[in-house]
Every structure is written in C-alpha cells, then in structure tokens.
Amino acid sequence: INIIDLVPRAQSLLPTSFPSSVLRAEVQTRASARTNMPNRVGLSFEKVKVQPVEVLGMATADVLPPFGLNLPTIPGADGKSGPGYFDVLYLDDDMLIIKQNEPGGYFVSVRAEDCDP
C-alpha cells in the first residue's frame, strides 16, 4: 500500500499560520518483475481509499469516513505486460529511487515507521 498525503495547491500561497488541510490516499498496487528487464517493475493498480485527515486545521479522520473503490482492470493485462511500470535506480533498506514511465518523473521514497501526520 502506498500512502500519499495530498495538500491543496492553493495552500502554498497562504501564510504558514493559515490552518492546513490534508487528504490521505491509500493506493494498493501489485508489483511484478518484467521479463528480461531486471530493473523494471510492472504495476497493476488494484484499489484506492481516500480520507480527509485535516480540514482547515481540524482533525477529521474520526469524523469523516473514508471513501474507497476497486479500480477496473485492463482485460488481458497484468503487472508483467500492462502499461504501468517503473525502473528501479537505487534500492536499500530505507530508500527507493525510481523513474516512472511516460509522462514520468523521478521519485524518492523513504521507509516510514509511522504514517500518522
């Protein structure tokens, strides 16, 4: 499960004293090794769950329920042959650096012991 905390883009334009808002997305994926490409990992996206964590500085995780859904699958495609993939550039016990397919980008992920904001 990948946990992504989303902050409204407009929040960066406001003073830091302005109450913040955070929306948490939990994305479940399945990873598969790609044949003849040792650094390429295929991805199948399975489901997503989103939940407001904080709205204008007020904690909402216990007030607003999460919303989730199973994502549709592409017939005949799996992690080994589907369109989603990334290339592993660096990996150790605490850090992963990847390059995504088009339009892509480079991403650095670090292991977190706790995902509470």
N, C-alpha and C positions, 0 to 999 in steps of 0.2 A: 504494500500500500504506500503510495506517495502522498504526503501531506503538504498542501500548498496553502499558505496564508495570503489572501488577496486583500490589498488595501486600495480604496478608491483613488484613482489617479489625481483627482482634484484635491485630495488631502495633502499632497506635496506642495500645493500652492498656498496652503493656510499656515498660520503661525503654529509653532510646535505646542503652544498652550491650548490650541483648539482640540476638543475631545475627538479621539480617534475612533475609527470603525475598522473591523476586520471580519472578513468572510473566509471560513476554512473549507477547503475542498479536499476530500479524500478520494483519490483515484486508484482503483485496483486494476493492475495490469498483469499479464502473464508474459514472461520473457522466455525466448527460445534461441538457442545457438543457430547461427546461419551456416549452412554447409559451405565448406571451402573458404570461409572468411572468419578466421579465429577471433578477430576483434569486433565483429559486428554482432549485435544482439537484436533479434526481431521482437516486436511488441504487438500484443493483442490487448486492446483496451476492453475491460470487462464491465466495470460499473463505476459510478461516481456518486458521492454523497456530499452535499454542501450544507453548511450550518453557519448562521451568523454567530460570531463569538463575542463581538463587541459592537454596539451601535451608539455613536456619539458619546463614547466613554462609559457606557453602561454595559455590564456583562449580561449577555443574553443566552448563553449556552444552556442554562437551566430553564429558560422561559420559552424560547422559540425552538420548535422541534426541527430536526434535520430533514432534508428532502433528498431522496436518492432514487436512482433508477439504474436498471441494467442497460448497457449500451448494446445496440444492434451489432450483429456480426456480418462480415462480408462473406457471402457464400463461397466456399472453396478456399478461403484464405485463412491461414493461421499465422502464428509468430514466425514460422520458418519461411513462409512465402508471401505474407501480407505486405502492405505498403509501409507499415510503421517499423522504424528501426533506429538505432543509434550506434555509433562507433565508440568503443572504449579507448580513450587516450591515456588514462592513468588510473590505477586502482591500488589501494592499500586497505588496511583495516578500518581507517577512519575517513577516507576521501575517495570520491569517484569523479573523474573529469570525462565528459562525453561531448561528442559532436553529433548533433541531430541531423537527420536528412532534411531536404529542402522543405520550407524556406530556411529551416535550421538555425543553428547558433551553437555556441559553446556554453556548457553548463557545469558548474562545480557544485557537488553535493557533499555535505559532511554528515557524519553519523550524529544523531541527537539522542541522548538518553531519555529525554522527556519532550513531548510535543506541546505542552501547555504554553500558551502565550505569556 
